[in-house]
Amino acid sequence: MIVKDEEKSLPLLLESVKGLADEIIIVDTGSSDRTVGIAERSGAKVYRFEWCDDFSAARNESIRHATGDYILWLDADDVLEKEYHGAIKEHIKNNCGKAAFLKLVNIESDNVSEAIQLRIFPNIKGLQFTGRVHEQISIALKKKNVPVALCDAKIKHYGYQEKELLRKKLERNKRLHELEIEEDPDNFYALFFLGRTLKGLGERERSLACLERVIDLGARYDDPEVMVVALLDMAAILCELGREQEAVSLLSKRLYMFNSSSLITFTLGELYFKLKRYEESYNLLLPVRKASFNNEFVPVDVRTTRLNLFRYLGISSLFTHDYRTAGECFREALAIDQGNDEIYHYLSLAMEKGGDIEGAIESCRKGLECSGEDSFLRKRIFILNIRRDDLEGALMEHGKLNGHAGDIDVLAGMFLIGCRKLNMAAINDYYRLIQSGLSMLPKDFPDGLDAVRERFALLEEYQALDIFESAISHLLTISG
């Protein structure tokens, strides 16, 4: 470890590696608090190092003192819970001579994300970290042909919880990366990390310029992971600038190069979805439906990403008339977020479109049980009862609709019930209410019937229009 002024976090980290580490080496870069004393009392070997604006120099000083066969590097705000000690020991035993990626769980004040990071490597003479900041050991491992494997153990990384501290860190990183680029204008990794840093600071145009340069230089480097992250960051910035079509073009042109990247495919599918290009979204998202997103190099909120994947693919499936896939996706989404009333609504719609009205009603009732009283789900049950010709069931639900009793779909449903019961008072009442809901001057039925139909279509109230036409057809059948 390299540390400076970490008296608050260091005790927890040191406790978390007891029983795993045969030796603990700490390089202190100028602490003015109790960091050194805490480290020494824990039994760690502590070395002083004069800070020189170079994290790799400090890291390399730390590994210079290592005597073990393998090195695990950590930050002071990491915690390696003891439940993973056995997994790490077993992994090293079964992967002799290999470096190892661990899963890094980034815990921030309002977000939890996961990524994999190369944290363990064999103690081979000549291995050196590179980069003033965001220091890398992977470049040296590639040169030495050291193989790499993935270990399922997790490190919790707490980072900076306060935005002001995070901004100071980003400003520091920006300065150090700019120093590297002054020394080497085509420094692939410095440009990449500077682009990411500028993105964090909100300097979008400068960030785009750096990341575009990374893409241009990519052909010289065998690092597809960096290229994938650069493309995703560029797409995100373009979307923030309102340039979604450029983001689509960027990812579409590069997709063939990284068709194994579930994240790029998902991101492009997400963009198509948000642009309401549902068929293209469906075609992209269907092949990555089973993607886990938990072994990515870019931090991902796995739960939210998978929930969004099922939501986007489910809705796109509705538009492409694949109701089976839609239903399966919405069930997968509910397995992640059981109380999501919107998903119950979509699941009900998928089942209705697939011809299972009973199942659609049951989905709504299940949603009411899991998410609490929801007027949209109540409205769905009302409409579905109309669809299956259960007028008494619809009337029972109508009494529970509360704020949705004046909804145009509900008014059309009540108009239909009036027509089916040949109740002229109800027919006139709801006909007039429908006209008011359509911002028309209320008249008695059937005065202005064609105008009402045109108004439904103009306002794209197609479900209400369909119910309304069913009511009119019933009256015409009787009169005929």
Sequence and secondary structure as in RCSB ss.txt:
>XXXX:A:sequence
MIVKDEEKSLPLLLESVKGLADEIIIVDTGSSDRTVGIAERSGAKVYRFEWCDDFSAARNESIRHATGDYILWLD
ADDVLEKEYHGAIKEHIKNNCGKAAFLKLVNIESDNVSEAIQLRIFPNIKGLQFTGRVHEQISIALKKKNVPVAL
CDAKIKHYGYQEKELLRKKLERNKRLHELEIEEDPDNFYALFFLGRTLKGLGERERSLACLERVIDLGARYDDPE
VMVVALLDMAAILCELGREQEAVSLLSKRLYMFNSSSLITFTLGELYFKLKRYEESYNLLLPVRKASFNNEFVPV
DVRTTRLNLFRYLGISSLFTHDYRTAGECFREALAIDQGNDEIYHYLSLAMEKGGDIEGAIESCRKGLECSGEDS
FLRKRIFILNIRRDDLEGALMEHGKLNGHAGDIDVLAGMFLIGCRKLNMAAINDYYRLIQSGLSMLPKDFPDGLD
AVRERFALLEEYQALDIFESAISHLLTISG
>XXXX:A:secstr
 EESS TTTHHHHHHHTTTT S  EEEES   SSHHHHHHHTT EEEE    S HHHHHHHHHHT  SSEEE   
TTEE  GGGHHHHHHHHHHSTT EEEEEEEEEETTEEEEEEEEEEEE  TT   BSSSS BSHHHHHHTT  EEE
EEEEEEE    SHHHHHHHHHHHHHHHHHHHHH TT HHHHHHHHHHHHHTT HHHHHHHHHHHHHHGGGS  HH
HHHHHHHHHHHHHHHTT HHHHHHHHHHHGGGGTT HHHHHHHHHHHHHTT HHHHHHHHGGGTT    S SS B
 HHHHHHHHHHHHHHHHHHTT HHHHHHHHHHHHHH TT HHHHHHHHHHHHHTT HHHHHHHHHHHHHHH   H
HHHHHHHHHHHHTT HHHHHHHHTT GGGTT HHHHHHHHHHHHHTT HHHHHHHHHHHHHHTT     TTTTHH
HHHHHHHHTT HHHHHHHHHHHHHHHHHH 
